[in-house]
Amino acid sequence: MVKLATALCMGLLLVGAASALAVGTSATSDNPGEPDANLVCVPPLVCPLGAQIESEPPCGPNYVDNFNGGCNSTPAVFTDLRCNTVCGMAGTFLNGAVQTRDTDWYRATMPPGAWTFQGRSDGFTLRLFVLTAVCPTTVLSTLSSPSCVQSGVLNVGGGPAYFFAGSDAFSGVPCESPYVISWTGLPDCGAVPVEEATWGSVKNTYR
Ligand SMILES: [Ca+2]
């Protein structure tokens, strides 16, 4: 386990983590033989029907994340998970002269059991974390996944947890670059019951 402490706030620790763990870390495609980390998917990544939409405002120069910056934000702020699939947007930008990435933090209380967390991105290398549900937080597990490739799975136990999704790199990723992340153990909001009355209650509950 790696103590994030305040280093995560500035993204400093994760620079090292990224270079150590990421597959195809080149932000450009001019390294022969290496995967293009910013490969745009053909066909494009699709947001599954009924997925929860992140809905964060687009990042950009000097963007301040008061939406779901998690332990990086003051006060800490999270997107609460309602569904087992989320469609979100990642990106990098300049904060003054500092290369910065948008970080998206999700939280849920997982039911008792053993579950998984994974994702896929379009146009950038995705970084995922499972974190303890406290700030400052502690990394329980992490992985990266090249553009267009379904990631491996991170194991998640029951109880409260924080989850992180974002660009692995701190530069070179346009804001509004899409990703889809998913869990086992959370409600499937894409399931549409046959009976209309039941459908209405599901719609009200999950959308
Ligand atoms: Ca964010």
Boltz pocket constraint, residues with backbone or C-beta under 6 A from the ligand:
constraints:
  - pocket:
      binder: B
      contacts: [[A, 56], [A, 65], [A, 67], [A, 68], [A, 69], [A, 89], [A, 102], [A, 103], [A, 104], [A, 105]]
      max_distance: 6.0
